[in-house]
Amino acid sequence: MSKREISLINGLYILANNKNPVLISMGNGDKKNVMSATWLTPASIDPPKVAVCIMKKNYSNSLLMENDSYVINGMEIPDKDMI
């Protein structure tokens, strides 16, 4: 799988409208976590923001409350219909 550069607007559209897995990674010091997101939507283009649903009791939520930095990875699975 290779990385490719896309515009912010195209990236938000792809994340919100694709049926491929979306992974959100976050951490604070030695504490790290990656979670899959089943729902996210663009919230703003300027500044760029997305909205995701994370349960309050979820470990990922506690990490985001400690440090609000995270990475959203949209994945491509060419043969996802076979899974």
C-alpha positions as CSV (number, residue, x, y, z in Angstrom):
1,M,0.0,0.0,0.0
2,S,1.4,3.4,-0.9
3,K,0.9,6.8,0.4
4,R,-0.6,9.5,-1.8
5,E,-1.2,13.2,-1.3
6,I,-4.8,14.5,-1.7
7,S,-6.4,17.8,-1.0
8,L,-8.1,18.5,2.4
9,I,-11.6,18.6,0.8
10,N,-11.0,15.3,-1.0
11,G,-9.6,13.7,2.1
12,L,-12.6,14.7,4.2
13,Y,-15.0,13.4,1.5
14,I,-13.1,10.1,1.2
15,L,-13.1,9.6,5.0
16,A,-16.8,10.4,5.4
17,N,-18.0,8.5,2.3
18,N,-15.9,5.4,2.0
19,K,-16.8,2.0,3.3
20,N,-13.2,1.1,4.1
21,P,-11.8,0.9,7.6
22,V,-10.8,4.1,9.3
23,L,-8.3,3.9,12.2
24,I,-7.7,6.6,14.8
25,S,-4.5,6.5,16.7
26,M,-3.7,8.5,19.8
27,G,-1.4,8.5,22.8
28,N,0.1,10.3,25.7
29,G,3.6,9.4,26.6
30,D,3.9,5.7,27.0
31,K,0.1,5.2,26.7
32,K,-0.9,4.5,23.1
33,N,-4.0,3.2,21.4
34,V,-5.5,2.6,17.9
35,M,-9.3,2.3,17.5
36,S,-11.4,1.6,14.5
37,A,-14.2,4.2,13.7
38,T,-17.5,3.1,12.2
39,W,-18.8,6.7,11.9
40,L,-17.1,10.0,11.2
41,T,-18.2,13.1,9.4
42,P,-16.6,16.4,8.3
43,A,-17.4,19.1,10.8
44,S,-15.4,22.0,9.3
45,I,-13.1,22.7,6.4
46,D,-11.6,25.9,7.8
47,P,-10.2,24.9,10.3
48,P,-10.2,21.3,9.2
49,K,-12.2,19.2,11.7
50,V,-14.0,15.9,11.8
51,A,-16.5,14.5,14.2
52,V,-16.2,10.9,15.5
53,C,-18.2,9.1,18.1
54,I,-16.2,7.6,21.0
55,M,-17.8,6.2,24.2
56,K,-16.9,8.1,27.3
57,K,-15.8,4.9,29.1
58,N,-13.5,3.9,26.2
59,Y,-9.8,3.9,26.8
60,S,-9.3,6.0,23.6
61,N,-11.6,8.7,25.0
62,S,-9.4,9.0,28.2
63,L,-6.3,9.4,26.1
64,L,-7.9,12.1,24.0
65,M,-8.9,13.9,27.2
66,E,-5.3,13.9,28.3
67,N,-3.8,14.9,25.0
68,D,-6.0,16.1,22.1
69,S,-3.6,15.1,19.3
70,Y,-4.6,12.1,17.1
71,V,-4.2,10.7,13.6
72,I,-6.9,9.5,11.3
73,N,-5.9,6.9,8.8
74,G,-8.2,6.0,5.9
75,M,-7.4,2.5,4.6
76,E,-7.8,1.1,1.2
77,I,-8.7,-2.6,0.9
78,P,-8.8,-3.5,-2.8
79,D,-10.7,-6.7,-2.3
80,K,-12.8,-5.7,0.7
81,D,-15.9,-7.4,-0.8
82,M,-14.1,-10.7,-0.4
83,I,-13.7,-10.2,3.3
